[in-house]
Amino acid sequence: MCLERAIPIFSFRKSAGESGSLSVNYFTFSSSIADYLRSSSLVISHAGSGSIFEALKLGKPLIVVVNEDLMDNHQSELAEALAERKHLFCAHPHTPHKTITNMNPDSLVPYHPADATPATKLINQFLGFPDD
């Protein structure tokens, strides 16, 4: 991974100090973002599937910013599908300020991953692997 091209993940925490103050942490790369995510009250990330599902698994309000320069824009497809289902907010590089201003975190629906067991069994059966 080229660190210069890594997309920052921003995590926000309300400060324990003055009312309405905001603490912002950001970095361009971290081998593990789990601690940052757990301590955040809002996550702003690129729209990569790993980043999305890690934040959703922790139940954090999430704004994803789609990389519009991708040739096959799978990030946009995933982000828009999850936004339509009210699991996250989707922004574009020129619109995060509008998304932050207009978002209502209470409108989000928790993401519950599906059980992949039936699909796994079907694939294993097709490939001739024994049932467990």
VOLO-61444 format. One record per atom (N, C-alpha, C): atom name; x, y, z; residue in three letters; residue number from 1. Coordinates in Angstrom, 1 decimal. Layout:
+------+--------+--------+--------+------+------+
| name |     c1 |     c2 |     c3 | resn | resi |
+------+--------+--------+--------+------+------+
|   CA |      X |      Y |      Z |  ALA |  NUM |
...
+------+--------+--------+--------+------+------+
END
This chain:
+------+--------+--------+--------+------+------+
| name |     c1 |     c2 |     c3 | resn | resi |
+------+--------+--------+--------+------+------+
|    N |    0.8 |   -1.2 |    0.0 |  MET |    1 |
|   CA |    0.0 |    0.0 |    0.0 |  MET |    1 |
|    C |    0.9 |    1.2 |    0.0 |  MET |    1 |
|    N |    0.6 |    2.1 |   -0.9 |  CYS |    2 |
|   CA |    1.4 |    3.4 |   -0.9 |  CYS |    2 |
|    C |    0.8 |    4.4 |    0.1 |  CYS |    2 |
|    N |    1.6 |    4.7 |    1.1 |  LEU |    3 |
|   CA |    1.1 |    5.5 |    2.2 |  LEU |    3 |
|    C |    0.8 |    6.9 |    1.8 |  LEU |    3 |
|    N |    1.4 |    7.4 |    0.7 |  GLU |    4 |
|   CA |    1.1 |    8.8 |    0.3 |  GLU |    4 |
|    C |   -0.3 |    8.8 |   -0.3 |  GLU |    4 |
|    N |   -0.8 |    7.7 |   -0.8 |  ARG |    5 |
|   CA |   -2.1 |    7.7 |   -1.4 |  ARG |    5 |
|    C |   -3.2 |    7.1 |   -0.5 |  ARG |    5 |
|    N |   -2.8 |    6.8 |    0.7 |  ALA |    6 |
|   CA |   -3.8 |    6.3 |    1.7 |  ALA |    6 |
|    C |   -4.8 |    7.4 |    2.0 |  ALA |    6 |
|    N |   -6.0 |    7.0 |    2.1 |  ILE |    7 |
|   CA |   -7.1 |    8.0 |    2.4 |  ILE |    7 |
|    C |   -7.3 |    8.1 |    3.9 |  ILE |    7 |
|    N |   -7.3 |    9.3 |    4.4 |  PRO |    8 |
|   CA |   -7.4 |    9.4 |    5.9 |  PRO |    8 |
|    C |   -8.8 |    8.9 |    6.4 |  PRO |    8 |
|    N |   -8.8 |    8.4 |    7.5 |  ILE |    9 |
|   CA |  -10.0 |    8.0 |    8.2 |  ILE |    9 |
|    C |  -10.1 |    9.0 |    9.4 |  ILE |    9 |
|    N |  -11.1 |    9.8 |    9.4 |  PHE |   10 |
|   CA |  -11.3 |   10.8 |   10.5 |  PHE |   10 |
|    C |  -12.2 |   10.2 |   11.6 |  PHE |   10 |
|    N |  -11.9 |   10.4 |   12.8 |  SER |   11 |
|   CA |  -12.8 |    9.9 |   13.9 |  SER |   11 |
|    C |  -13.0 |   11.1 |   14.8 |  SER |   11 |
|    N |  -14.3 |   11.3 |   15.1 |  PHE |   12 |
|   CA |  -14.7 |   12.5 |   15.9 |  PHE |   12 |
|    C |  -15.1 |   12.0 |   17.3 |  PHE |   12 |
|    N |  -14.7 |   12.8 |   18.3 |  ARG |   13 |
|   CA |  -15.2 |   12.5 |   19.7 |  ARG |   13 |
|    C |  -15.6 |   13.9 |   20.2 |  ARG |   13 |
|    N |  -16.7 |   13.9 |   20.9 |  LYS |   14 |
|   CA |  -17.0 |   15.2 |   21.6 |  LYS |   14 |
|    C |  -16.0 |   15.3 |   22.8 |  LYS |   14 |
|    N |  -15.5 |   16.5 |   22.9 |  SER |   15 |
|   CA |  -14.5 |   16.7 |   23.9 |  SER |   15 |
|    C |  -15.2 |   16.8 |   25.3 |  SER |   15 |
|    N |  -14.4 |   16.3 |   26.3 |  ALA |   16 |
|   CA |  -15.0 |   16.4 |   27.7 |  ALA |   16 |
|    C |  -15.0 |   17.8 |   28.2 |  ALA |   16 |
|    N |  -14.4 |   18.7 |   27.5 |  GLY |   17 |
|   CA |  -14.3 |   20.1 |   28.0 |  GLY |   17 |
|    C |  -15.5 |   20.9 |   27.7 |  GLY |   17 |
|    N |  -15.3 |   22.0 |   27.0 |  GLU |   18 |
|   CA |  -16.4 |   23.0 |   26.7 |  GLU |   18 |
|    C |  -17.6 |   22.3 |   26.0 |  GLU |   18 |
|    N |  -18.7 |   22.8 |   26.3 |  SER |   19 |
|   CA |  -19.9 |   22.4 |   25.6 |  SER |   19 |
|    C |  -19.8 |   22.6 |   24.1 |  SER |   19 |
|    N |  -20.1 |   21.6 |   23.3 |  GLY |   20 |
|   CA |  -20.1 |   21.8 |   21.9 |  GLY |   20 |
|    C |  -18.8 |   21.7 |   21.2 |  GLY |   20 |
|    N |  -17.7 |   21.5 |   22.0 |  SER |   21 |
|   CA |  -16.4 |   21.3 |   21.4 |  SER |   21 |
|    C |  -16.2 |   20.0 |   20.8 |  SER |   21 |
|    N |  -15.3 |   19.9 |   19.9 |  LEU |   22 |
|   CA |  -15.1 |   18.7 |   19.1 |  LEU |   22 |
|    C |  -13.6 |   18.3 |   19.1 |  LEU |   22 |
|    N |  -13.3 |   17.0 |   19.3 |  SER |   23 |
|   CA |  -12.0 |   16.5 |   19.2 |  SER |   23 |
|    C |  -11.9 |   15.7 |   17.9 |  SER |   23 |
|    N |  -10.9 |   16.0 |   17.0 |  VAL |   24 |
|   CA |  -10.8 |   15.4 |   15.7 |  VAL |   24 |
|    C |   -9.4 |   14.7 |   15.7 |  VAL |   24 |
|    N |   -9.5 |   13.4 |   15.4 |  ASN |   25 |
|   CA |   -8.3 |   12.6 |   15.1 |  ASN |   25 |
|    C |   -8.2 |   12.2 |   13.7 |  ASN |   25 |
|    N |   -7.1 |   12.2 |   13.1 |  TYR |   26 |
|   CA |   -7.0 |   11.7 |   11.7 |  TYR |   26 |
|    C |   -5.6 |   11.1 |   11.5 |  TYR |   26 |
|    N |   -5.5 |   10.3 |   10.5 |  PHE |   27 |
|   CA |   -4.2 |    9.7 |   10.2 |  PHE |   27 |
|    C |   -4.3 |    9.2 |    8.7 |  PHE |   27 |
|    N |   -3.2 |    9.0 |    8.1 |  THR |   28 |
|   CA |   -3.2 |    8.5 |    6.7 |  THR |   28 |
|    C |   -3.1 |    7.0 |    6.6 |  THR |   28 |
|    N |   -2.5 |    6.4 |    7.7 |  PHE |   29 |
|   CA |   -2.4 |    4.9 |    7.7 |  PHE |   29 |
|    C |   -2.3 |    4.4 |    9.2 |  PHE |   29 |
|    N |   -3.0 |    3.3 |    9.4 |  SER |   30 |
|   CA |   -2.8 |    2.7 |   10.7 |  SER |   30 |
|    C |   -3.0 |    1.2 |   10.5 |  SER |   30 |
|    N |   -2.2 |    0.4 |   11.1 |  SER |   31 |
|   CA |   -2.3 |   -1.1 |   10.9 |  SER |   31 |
|    C |   -3.6 |   -1.6 |   11.6 |  SER |   31 |
|    N |   -4.1 |   -0.9 |   12.5 |  SER |   32 |
|   CA |   -5.4 |   -1.2 |   13.2 |  SER |   32 |
|    C |   -6.1 |    0.0 |   13.6 |  SER |   32 |
|    N |   -7.3 |    0.1 |   13.0 |  ILE |   33 |
|   CA |   -8.1 |    1.3 |   13.4 |  ILE |   33 |
|    C |   -9.2 |    1.0 |   14.4 |  ILE |   33 |
|    N |   -9.2 |   -0.2 |   14.9 |  ALA |   34 |
|   CA |  -10.3 |   -0.6 |   15.8 |  ALA |   34 |
|    C |  -10.4 |    0.3 |   17.1 |  ALA |   34 |
|    N |   -9.3 |    0.6 |   17.7 |  ASP |   35 |
|   CA |   -9.3 |    1.5 |   18.9 |  ASP |   35 |
|    C |   -9.9 |    2.9 |   18.6 |  ASP |   35 |
|    N |   -9.5 |    3.4 |   17.4 |  TYR |   36 |
|   CA |  -10.0 |    4.7 |   17.0 |  TYR |   36 |
|    C |  -11.5 |    4.6 |   16.8 |  TYR |   36 |
|    N |  -11.9 |    3.6 |   16.1 |  LEU |   37 |
|   CA |  -13.3 |    3.4 |   15.8 |  LEU |   37 |
|    C |  -14.2 |    3.3 |   17.1 |  LEU |   37 |
|    N |  -13.7 |    2.5 |   18.0 |  ARG |   38 |
|   CA |  -14.4 |    2.2 |   19.3 |  ARG |   38 |
|    C |  -14.6 |    3.5 |   20.1 |  ARG |   38 |
|    N |  -13.6 |    4.4 |   20.0 |  SER |   39 |
|   CA |  -13.7 |    5.6 |   20.9 |  SER |   39 |
|    C |  -14.4 |    6.8 |   20.1 |  SER |   39 |
|    N |  -14.8 |    6.6 |   18.9 |  SER |   40 |
|   CA |  -15.4 |    7.7 |   18.1 |  SER |   40 |
|    C |  -16.9 |    7.7 |   18.3 |  SER |   40 |
|    N |  -17.4 |    8.9 |   18.1 |  SER |   41 |
|   CA |  -18.9 |    9.1 |   18.1 |  SER |   41 |
|    C |  -19.4 |    9.3 |   16.7 |  SER |   41 |
|    N |  -18.5 |    9.5 |   15.7 |  LEU |   42 |
|   CA |  -18.8 |    9.7 |   14.3 |  LEU |   42 |
|    C |  -17.5 |    9.3 |   13.5 |  LEU |   42 |
|    N |  -17.7 |    8.5 |   12.5 |  VAL |   43 |
|   CA |  -16.5 |    8.1 |   11.6 |  VAL |   43 |
|    C |  -16.8 |    8.7 |   10.2 |  VAL |   43 |
|    N |  -15.7 |    9.3 |    9.7 |  ILE |   44 |
|   CA |  -15.7 |    9.7 |    8.3 |  ILE |   44 |
|    C |  -14.6 |    8.9 |    7.6 |  ILE |   44 |
|    N |  -14.9 |    8.2 |    6.5 |  SER |   45 |
|   CA |  -13.9 |    7.3 |    5.9 |  SER |   45 |
|    C |  -14.1 |    7.3 |    4.4 |  SER |   45 |
|    N |  -13.1 |    6.8 |    3.7 |  HIS |   46 |
|   CA |  -13.3 |    6.5 |    2.3 |  HIS |   46 |
|    C |  -14.3 |    5.3 |    2.2 |  HIS |   46 |
|    N |  -14.7 |    5.0 |    1.0 |  ALA |   47 |
|   CA |  -15.8 |    4.1 |    0.9 |  ALA |   47 |
|    C |  -15.3 |    2.6 |    0.6 |  ALA |   47 |
|    N |  -14.1 |    2.3 |    1.1 |  GLY |   48 |
|   CA |  -13.7 |    0.9 |    1.0 |  GLY |   48 |
|    C |  -14.5 |    0.0 |    1.8 |  GLY |   48 |
|    N |  -14.7 |   -1.2 |    1.3 |  SER |   49 |
|   CA |  -15.6 |   -2.2 |    2.0 |  SER |   49 |
|    C |  -15.1 |   -2.5 |    3.4 |  SER |   49 |
|    N |  -13.8 |   -2.7 |    3.6 |  GLY |   50 |
|   CA |  -13.3 |   -3.1 |    4.9 |  GLY |   50 |
|    C |  -13.5 |   -2.0 |    5.9 |  GLY |   50 |
|    N |  -13.3 |   -0.7 |    5.5 |  SER |   51 |
|   CA |  -13.5 |    0.4 |    6.4 |  SER |   51 |
|    C |  -15.0 |    0.6 |    6.8 |  SER |   51 |
|    N |  -15.8 |    0.4 |    5.7 |  ILE |   52 |
|   CA |  -17.3 |    0.5 |    5.9 |  ILE |   52 |
|    C |  -17.8 |   -0.5 |    6.9 |  ILE |   52 |
|    N |  -17.5 |   -1.8 |    6.7 |  PHE |   53 |
|   CA |  -18.1 |   -2.8 |    7.5 |  PHE |   53 |
|    C |  -17.4 |   -2.9 |    8.9 |  PHE |   53 |
|    N |  -16.2 |   -2.4 |    9.0 |  GLU |   54 |
|   CA |  -15.6 |   -2.4 |   10.4 |  GLU |   54 |
|    C |  -16.3 |   -1.3 |   11.2 |  GLU |   54 |
|    N |  -16.6 |   -0.2 |   10.7 |  ALA |   55 |
|   CA |  -17.4 |    0.9 |   11.4 |  ALA |   55 |
|    C |  -18.8 |    0.4 |   11.7 |  ALA |   55 |
|    N |  -19.5 |   -0.2 |   10.7 |  LEU |   56 |
|   CA |  -20.9 |   -0.6 |   10.9 |  LEU |   56 |
|    C |  -21.0 |   -1.7 |   11.9 |  LEU |   56 |
|    N |  -20.0 |   -2.6 |   11.9 |  LYS |   57 |
|   CA |  -20.0 |   -3.7 |   12.9 |  LYS |   57 |
|    C |  -20.0 |   -3.1 |   14.3 |  LYS |   57 |
|    N |  -19.3 |   -2.0 |   14.5 |  LEU |   58 |
|   CA |  -19.3 |   -1.4 |   15.8 |  LEU |   58 |
|    C |  -20.5 |   -0.4 |   16.1 |  LEU |   58 |
|    N |  -21.3 |   -0.3 |   15.1 |  GLY |   59 |
|   CA |  -22.5 |    0.5 |   15.3 |  GLY |   59 |
|    C |  -22.3 |    2.0 |   15.4 |  GLY |   59 |
|    N |  -21.2 |    2.5 |   14.7 |  LYS |   60 |
|   CA |  -20.8 |    3.9 |   14.7 |  LYS |   60 |
|    C |  -21.5 |    4.6 |   13.5 |  LYS |   60 |
|    N |  -22.0 |    5.8 |   13.8 |  PRO |   61 |
|   CA |  -22.5 |    6.6 |   12.6 |  PRO |   61 |
|    C |  -21.4 |    6.8 |   11.7 |  PRO |   61 |
|    N |  -21.6 |    6.7 |   10.4 |  LEU |   62 |
|   CA |  -20.6 |    6.7 |    9.4 |  LEU |   62 |
|    C |  -20.9 |    7.5 |    8.2 |  LEU |   62 |
|    N |  -20.0 |    8.3 |    7.8 |  ILE |   63 |
|   CA |  -20.0 |    9.1 |    6.5 |  ILE |   63 |
|    C |  -18.9 |    8.5 |    5.7 |  ILE |   63 |
|    N |  -19.3 |    8.0 |    4.5 |  VAL |   64 |
|   CA |  -18.2 |    7.6 |    3.6 |  VAL |   64 |
|    C |  -18.1 |    8.6 |    2.4 |  VAL |   64 |
|    N |  -16.9 |    8.8 |    2.0 |  VAL |   65 |
|   CA |  -16.6 |    9.7 |    0.9 |  VAL |   65 |
|    C |  -16.1 |    8.8 |   -0.3 |  VAL |   65 |
|    N |  -16.8 |    8.8 |   -1.3 |  VAL |   66 |
|   CA |  -16.6 |    8.0 |   -2.5 |  VAL |   66 |
|    C |  -15.4 |    8.5 |   -3.3 |  VAL |   66 |
|    N |  -14.5 |    7.7 |   -3.7 |  ASN |   67 |
|   CA |  -13.4 |    8.0 |   -4.6 |  ASN |   67 |
|    C |  -14.0 |    8.0 |   -6.0 |  ASN |   67 |
|    N |  -14.2 |    9.2 |   -6.6 |  GLU |   68 |
|   CA |  -14.8 |    9.3 |   -7.9 |  GLU |   68 |
|    C |  -13.9 |    9.0 |   -9.0 |  GLU |   68 |
|    N |  -12.6 |    8.8 |   -8.7 |  ASP |   69 |
|   CA |  -11.6 |    8.6 |   -9.8 |  ASP |   69 |
|    C |  -11.4 |    7.1 |  -10.1 |  ASP |   69 |
|    N |  -12.1 |    6.2 |   -9.4 |  LEU |   70 |
|   CA |  -12.0 |    4.8 |   -9.8 |  LEU |   70 |
|    C |  -12.6 |    4.5 |  -11.1 |  LEU |   70 |
|    N |  -12.0 |    3.6 |  -11.9 |  MET |   71 |
|   CA |  -12.6 |    3.3 |  -13.2 |  MET |   71 |
|    C |  -13.9 |    2.5 |  -13.0 |  MET |   71 |
|    N |  -13.8 |    1.4 |  -12.3 |  ASP |   72 |
|   CA |  -15.0 |    0.6 |  -12.0 |  ASP |   72 |
|    C |  -15.4 |    1.0 |  -10.6 |  ASP |   72 |
|    N |  -16.4 |    1.9 |  -10.5 |  ASN |   73 |
|   CA |  -16.6 |    2.5 |   -9.2 |  ASN |   73 |
|    C |  -17.4 |    1.7 |   -8.2 |  ASN |   73 |
|    N |  -16.8 |    0.6 |   -7.8 |  HIS |   74 |
|   CA |  -17.5 |   -0.3 |   -6.8 |  HIS |   74 |
|    C |  -17.7 |    0.4 |   -5.5 |  HIS |   74 |
|    N |  -16.9 |    1.3 |   -5.1 |  GLN |   75 |
|   CA |  -17.1 |    2.1 |   -3.9 |  GLN |   75 |
|    C |  -18.4 |    2.8 |   -3.9 |  GLN |   75 |
|    N |  -18.7 |    3.5 |   -5.0 |  SER |   76 |
|   CA |  -19.9 |    4.2 |   -5.2 |  SER |   76 |
|    C |  -21.1 |    3.3 |   -5.1 |  SER |   76 |
|    N |  -21.1 |    2.1 |   -5.7 |  GLU |   77 |
|   CA |  -22.2 |    1.2 |   -5.7 |  GLU |   77 |
|    C |  -22.5 |    0.7 |   -4.3 |  GLU |   77 |
|    N |  -21.4 |    0.3 |   -3.6 |  LEU |   78 |
|   CA |  -21.6 |   -0.2 |   -2.2 |  LEU |   78 |
|    C |  -22.1 |    0.9 |   -1.3 |  LEU |   78 |
|    N |  -21.5 |    2.1 |   -1.4 |  ALA |   79 |
|   CA |  -21.8 |    3.2 |   -0.5 |  ALA |   79 |
|    C |  -23.3 |    3.7 |   -0.7 |  ALA |   79 |
|    N |  -23.7 |    3.8 |   -2.0 |  GLU |   80 |
|   CA |  -25.0 |    4.2 |   -2.3 |  GLU |   80 |
|    C |  -26.1 |    3.2 |   -1.9 |  GLU |   80 |
|    N |  -25.7 |    1.9 |   -2.1 |  ALA |   81 |
|   CA |  -26.7 |    0.9 |   -1.7 |  ALA |   81 |
|    C |  -26.9 |    0.9 |   -0.1 |  ALA |   81 |
|    N |  -25.8 |    1.0 |    0.6 |  LEU |   82 |
|   CA |  -25.9 |    1.1 |    2.1 |  LEU |   82 |
|    C |  -26.6 |    2.4 |    2.6 |  LEU |   82 |
|    N |  -26.4 |    3.4 |    1.8 |  ALA |   83 |
|   CA |  -27.0 |    4.7 |    2.2 |  ALA |   83 |
|    C |  -28.5 |    4.6 |    1.9 |  ALA |   83 |
|    N |  -28.9 |    4.0 |    0.8 |  GLU |   84 |
|   CA |  -30.3 |    3.8 |    0.5 |  GLU |   84 |
|    C |  -31.0 |    3.0 |    1.6 |  GLU |   84 |
|    N |  -30.3 |    2.1 |    2.2 |  ARG |   85 |
|   CA |  -30.8 |    1.2 |    3.3 |  ARG |   85 |
|    C |  -30.7 |    1.9 |    4.6 |  ARG |   85 |
|    N |  -30.2 |    3.1 |    4.6 |  LYS |   86 |
|   CA |  -30.1 |    4.0 |    5.9 |  LYS |   86 |
|    C |  -29.1 |    3.4 |    6.9 |  LYS |   86 |
|    N |  -28.0 |    2.7 |    6.4 |  HIS |   87 |
|   CA |  -27.0 |    2.3 |    7.3 |  HIS |   87 |
|    C |  -25.8 |    3.3 |    7.4 |  HIS |   87 |
|    N |  -25.7 |    4.2 |    6.5 |  LEU |   88 |
|   CA |  -24.6 |    5.2 |    6.5 |  LEU |   88 |
|    C |  -25.0 |    6.4 |    5.7 |  LEU |   88 |
|    N |  -24.2 |    7.4 |    5.7 |  PHE |   89 |
|   CA |  -24.3 |    8.6 |    4.9 |  PHE |   89 |
|    C |  -23.3 |    8.6 |    3.8 |  PHE |   89 |
|    N |  -23.6 |    8.9 |    2.6 |  CYS |   90 |
|   CA |  -22.7 |    8.9 |    1.5 |  CYS |   90 |
|    C |  -22.4 |   10.3 |    1.1 |  CYS |   90 |
|    N |  -21.1 |   10.6 |    0.9 |  ALA |   91 |
|   CA |  -20.7 |   11.9 |    0.4 |  ALA |   91 |
|    C |  -19.8 |   11.7 |   -0.7 |  ALA |   91 |
|    N |  -19.5 |   12.8 |   -1.4 |  HIS |   92 |
|   CA |  -18.6 |   12.9 |   -2.5 |  HIS |   92 |
|    C |  -17.5 |   13.9 |   -2.1 |  HIS |   92 |
|    N |  -16.3 |   13.9 |   -2.8 |  PRO |   93 |
|   CA |  -15.3 |   14.8 |   -2.3 |  PRO |   93 |
|    C |  -15.6 |   16.3 |   -2.2 |  PRO |   93 |
|    N |  -16.6 |   16.7 |   -3.0 |  HIS |   94 |
|   CA |  -17.0 |   18.1 |   -2.9 |  HIS |   94 |
|    C |  -18.2 |   18.4 |   -2.0 |  HIS |   94 |
|    N |  -18.8 |   17.3 |   -1.3 |  THR |   95 |
|   CA |  -20.0 |   17.5 |   -0.6 |  THR |   95 |
|    C |  -19.9 |   17.1 |    0.9 |  THR |   95 |
|    N |  -18.8 |   16.7 |    1.5 |  PRO |   96 |
|   CA |  -18.9 |   16.3 |    2.9 |  PRO |   96 |
|    C |  -19.4 |   17.3 |    3.9 |  PRO |   96 |
|    N |  -19.2 |   18.6 |    3.6 |  HIS |   97 |
|   CA |  -19.7 |   19.6 |    4.5 |  HIS |   97 |
|    C |  -21.2 |   19.6 |    4.5 |  HIS |   97 |
|    N |  -21.8 |   19.4 |    3.3 |  LYS |   98 |
|   CA |  -23.3 |   19.4 |    3.2 |  LYS |   98 |
|    C |  -23.8 |   18.1 |    3.9 |  LYS |   98 |
|    N |  -23.2 |   17.0 |    3.8 |  THR |   99 |
|   CA |  -23.6 |   15.8 |    4.4 |  THR |   99 |
|    C |  -23.5 |   16.0 |    5.9 |  THR |   99 |
|    N |  -22.5 |   16.5 |    6.5 |  ILE |  100 |
|   CA |  -22.3 |   16.7 |    7.9 |  ILE |  100 |
|    C |  -23.4 |   17.7 |    8.4 |  ILE |  100 |
|    N |  -23.7 |   18.7 |    7.7 |  THR |  101 |
|   CA |  -24.7 |   19.7 |    8.1 |  THR |  101 |
|    C |  -26.1 |   19.1 |    8.1 |  THR |  101 |
|    N |  -26.4 |   18.3 |    7.1 |  ASN |  102 |
|   CA |  -27.8 |   17.8 |    6.9 |  ASN |  102 |
|    C |  -28.0 |   16.5 |    7.6 |  ASN |  102 |
|    N |  -27.0 |   15.8 |    8.1 |  MET |  103 |
|   CA |  -27.2 |   14.4 |    8.6 |  MET |  103 |
|    C |  -28.0 |   14.4 |    9.9 |  MET |  103 |
|    N |  -28.7 |   13.3 |   10.1 |  ASN |  104 |
|   CA |  -29.4 |   13.0 |   11.4 |  ASN |  104 |
|    C |  -29.0 |   11.6 |   11.8 |  ASN |  104 |
|    N |  -28.0 |   11.5 |   12.7 |  PRO |  105 |
|   CA |  -27.5 |   10.1 |   13.1 |  PRO |  105 |
|    C |  -28.6 |    9.2 |   13.6 |  PRO |  105 |
|    N |  -29.7 |    9.8 |   14.2 |  ASP |  106 |
|   CA |  -30.8 |    9.0 |   14.7 |  ASP |  106 |
|    C |  -31.6 |    8.4 |   13.6 |  ASP |  106 |
|    N |  -31.4 |    8.8 |   12.3 |  SER |  107 |
|   CA |  -32.2 |    8.2 |   11.2 |  SER |  107 |
|    C |  -31.5 |    6.9 |   10.7 |  SER |  107 |
|    N |  -30.3 |    6.6 |   11.2 |  LEU |  108 |
|   CA |  -29.6 |    5.5 |   10.7 |  LEU |  108 |
|    C |  -30.2 |    4.2 |   11.3 |  LEU |  108 |
|    N |  -30.2 |    3.1 |   10.4 |  VAL |  109 |
|   CA |  -30.6 |    1.8 |   10.8 |  VAL |  109 |
|    C |  -29.4 |    0.9 |   11.1 |  VAL |  109 |
|    N |  -29.4 |    0.2 |   12.2 |  PRO |  110 |
|   CA |  -28.2 |   -0.6 |   12.5 |  PRO |  110 |
|    C |  -28.0 |   -1.7 |   11.4 |  PRO |  110 |
|    N |  -26.8 |   -2.0 |   11.1 |  TYR |  111 |
|   CA |  -26.5 |   -3.0 |   10.1 |  TYR |  111 |
|    C |  -26.3 |   -4.3 |   10.8 |  TYR |  111 |
|    N |  -27.0 |   -5.3 |   10.3 |  HIS |  112 |
|   CA |  -26.9 |   -6.7 |   10.8 |  HIS |  112 |
|    C |  -26.5 |   -7.6 |    9.7 |  HIS |  112 |
|    N |  -25.2 |   -8.1 |    9.7 |  PRO |  113 |
|   CA |  -24.7 |   -8.9 |    8.6 |  PRO |  113 |
|    C |  -25.6 |  -10.2 |    8.5 |  PRO |  113 |
|    N |  -25.7 |  -10.6 |    7.2 |  ALA |  114 |
|   CA |  -26.5 |  -11.8 |    6.9 |  ALA |  114 |
|    C |  -25.7 |  -13.1 |    7.3 |  ALA |  114 |
|    N |  -26.4 |  -14.2 |    7.5 |  ASP |  115 |
|   CA |  -25.7 |  -15.4 |    7.8 |  ASP |  115 |
|    C |  -25.2 |  -16.0 |    6.4 |  ASP |  115 |
|    N |  -23.9 |  -16.2 |    6.3 |  ALA |  116 |
|   CA |  -23.3 |  -16.7 |    5.0 |  ALA |  116 |
|    C |  -23.3 |  -18.2 |    5.0 |  ALA |  116 |
|    N |  -23.8 |  -18.9 |    6.1 |  THR |  117 |
|   CA |  -23.7 |  -20.3 |    6.1 |  THR |  117 |
|    C |  -24.4 |  -21.0 |    4.9 |  THR |  117 |
|    N |  -25.6 |  -20.7 |    4.6 |  PRO |  118 |
|   CA |  -26.3 |  -21.4 |    3.4 |  PRO |  118 |
|    C |  -25.5 |  -21.2 |    2.1 |  PRO |  118 |
|    N |  -24.9 |  -20.1 |    1.9 |  ALA |  119 |
|   CA |  -24.1 |  -19.9 |    0.6 |  ALA |  119 |
|    C |  -22.9 |  -20.7 |    0.7 |  ALA |  119 |
|    N |  -22.2 |  -20.7 |    1.8 |  THR |  120 |
|   CA |  -21.0 |  -21.5 |    2.0 |  THR |  120 |
|    C |  -21.2 |  -22.9 |    1.8 |  THR |  120 |
|    N |  -22.3 |  -23.4 |    2.3 |  LYS |  121 |
|   CA |  -22.7 |  -24.9 |    2.2 |  LYS |  121 |
|    C |  -22.9 |  -25.2 |    0.7 |  LYS |  121 |
|    N |  -23.6 |  -24.3 |    0.0 |  LEU |  122 |
|   CA |  -23.9 |  -24.5 |   -1.4 |  LEU |  122 |
|    C |  -22.7 |  -24.6 |   -2.2 |  LEU |  122 |
|    N |  -21.8 |  -23.6 |   -2.0 |  ILE |  123 |
|   CA |  -20.5 |  -23.6 |   -2.7 |  ILE |  123 |
|    C |  -19.7 |  -24.8 |   -2.4 |  ILE |  123 |
|    N |  -19.6 |  -25.2 |   -1.2 |  ASN |  124 |
|   CA |  -18.8 |  -26.4 |   -0.8 |  ASN |  124 |
|    C |  -19.4 |  -27.6 |   -1.4 |  ASN |  124 |
|    N |  -20.7 |  -27.7 |   -1.5 |  GLN |  125 |
|   CA |  -21.4 |  -28.9 |   -2.1 |  GLN |  125 |
|    C |  -21.1 |  -28.9 |   -3.6 |  GLN |  125 |
|    N |  -21.1 |  -27.7 |   -4.2 |  PHE |  126 |
|   CA |  -20.8 |  -27.6 |   -5.7 |  PHE |  126 |
|    C |  -19.4 |  -28.1 |   -6.0 |  PHE |  126 |
|    N |  -18.5 |  -27.7 |   -5.1 |  LEU |  127 |
|   CA |  -17.1 |  -28.0 |   -5.3 |  LEU |  127 |
|    C |  -16.7 |  -29.4 |   -4.8 |  LEU |  127 |
|    N |  -17.7 |  -30.1 |   -4.2 |  GLY |  128 |
|   CA |  -17.5 |  -31.5 |   -3.8 |  GLY |  128 |
|    C |  -16.9 |  -31.7 |   -2.5 |  GLY |  128 |
|    N |  -16.8 |  -30.6 |   -1.7 |  PHE |  129 |
|   CA |  -16.3 |  -30.8 |   -0.3 |  PHE |  129 |
|    C |  -17.3 |  -31.4 |    0.6 |  PHE |  129 |
|    N |  -16.9 |  -32.2 |    1.6 |  PRO |  130 |
|   CA |  -17.8 |  -32.8 |    2.5 |  PRO |  130 |
|    C |  -18.5 |  -31.8 |    3.4 |  PRO |  130 |
|    N |  -19.7 |  -32.1 |    3.8 |  ASP |  131 |
|   CA |  -20.4 |  -31.2 |    4.8 |  ASP |  131 |
|    C |  -19.8 |  -31.4 |    6.1 |  ASP |  131 |
|    N |  -19.7 |  -30.3 |    6.9 |  ASP |  132 |
|   CA |  -19.1 |  -30.3 |    8.2 |  ASP |  132 |
|    C |  -20.2 |  -30.6 |    9.2 |  ASP |  132 |
+------+--------+--------+--------+------+------+
END
